[in-house]
């Protein structure tokens, strides 16, 4: 697609950038607080209080405990009639790693972006609405999926965007679909030495599954992923195990491909049960698939153009999308309304979900990188509010590539 010219004029840019820069030091304090006081998914009570109190002090109408989740929130600001822009913040951390995915930075990135858009609305140069969605438990892929089921995004905003820190910059970051399954085998216990022939070995079934999956990988696509752990391998070495369990993830580049991998895995489970004489039970995650992120190319190109003005260079779209990546519940939002989920580099070579990334997420460099990315995202949101032809191009891209 031909890259569109940056639309926002110099006065719009000045208003948005000044508003974000003016709160940078305040947001730095919040970021360090959330980094120091990390909370896991659905337990982010401190983050919820800090963020909602701050947003309320800045003139946003805040709904706490939104959409039936104690640590979700919605903060909105409206001036006149117009389009509606949604931004997402995340703030949960990882057990044992703390803010190993930089959600302290994601939290303040959402706040900074909506403050920039609010300043534009207050200036009178634009009209419409901006909403910040506080989305808990992203590491568990729960918050945004619950909100999608309750039509939080579909009924309240026309586009939705968010930022994510990483070791590199990508406006077309590949975020793939994932589903998970819990597996159990049931056999018959007996003394492993005295009467092994009387038992039915549930651990044998689990070993068969492990081997079946390992061999199945030879016929998977290079971008497919299957990985898991044994959560119960038996109780004692002198007892034939009568129950074993495991937990597996399956991932594909597109949501539409996930059924193919699910069926292959289920065949592995059934074959292991038949070959060992065990009973088998499996349960796919009740809330459903975490879908891939369908990056809206019009929004992504516009964000990329603003970031290039800040000096950021991006790899080609093809290079960004050719590899498999992580997964996020923002993917489920992207299948409902036009969405982008760019990654911004924070001056580290450490991968997400590592101790090194946890350390990087509290540095001043990482904070400054976040503020810069927020300026680009807020200006992209500004163009949604200001430019009808731009918004129609965003909608066409969504209709042609997602809805159809």
RARAMO-V473959 format. One line per field, one symbol per residue. ss: DSSP state (a for helix, b for strand, c for the rest). phi: phi as a letter, one per 20 degrees, with the letter a starting at -180 (. if undefined). psi: psi as a letter, one per 20 degrees, with the letter a starting at -180 (. if undefined). A space follows every 10 residues. Layout:
BEGIN
ss = ???
phi = ???
psi = ???
END
This chain:
BEGIN
ss = ccccccccca aaaaaaaaaa aacaaaaaaa aaaaaacccc ccccaaaaaa aaaaaaaccc bbbbcaaacc ccbbbbbbbc cccbbbbbbc cccbcccbcc ccaaaaaaaa aaaaaaaaaa aaaccccbbb bbbbcccaaa ccaaaaaaac ccccccccbb bbbbbbcccb ccccccbbbb bbbbbbcbcc bccccaaacb caaaaaaaaa aaaaaaaaac ccccbbbbbb bbccccccbc ccbbbbbbbb bbccaaaaaa aaaaaaaaaa aaaaaaccbb bbbbcccccb ccccccaaaa aaaaaaaaac ccccccaaaa acccccccca aaaacccbbb bbbbbccccc ccccaaaaaa cccaaaaaaa aaaaaaaaaa aaaaaacaaa aaaaaaaaaa aaac
phi = .ffeffegff ffgfffffff ffdgffffff gfffffdfce gmcefffgff fffffffene eddelflmdg debcccbcbm erfcddcddc beddgndmef dmffffgfff fffffffgff fffnebcpcc cdeedflffe ldgffgffge mfefeccebb bbdbfaebdb ecgecdfbcc cdccdcccea ffdfcffeec effgffffgg fgfgffgfde fgefccbace ebdpdbfecf febcbbccdc ccfcgfeffg ffffffffff fffffdneec bccfgffofe efeeffffff ffggfffffe oeddffgfff efdfcecbff gfffedbgbc bfddfclbdf fgmcfffgff fdffgfffff ffffffffff fgfffecfff fffgffgfff ddfe
psi = pppqqpgprh gggggggggg hhjghghggg ghghghmqqr pjklgggggg ghgghhhjjq opoqlqkjph jqrppqppoa qarppqqqqq jqappiicli jkihhhghhg ggghhggghg ghiiiqqbqp ppooorlhhj lgghgghghj kgghihqhrp qrqpqajrpo ilpoorqqqq ppppqpbpqr pigglhiiro ohhggggggg hggghhhhjq qhiqppqaqp iojrhqijpp pipqqrpqqp qqhqhiihhg hghgghhggg ghgghijqqq pqoqphiapo rqonpohggg hgghghhhhi jppqrqgghh iiqqbaqqih hhgiihrpqq mqppqklqip qqkrhhhggh ijqhggghhg gghhggghhg hghghhoghg hhhggggggh igh.
END
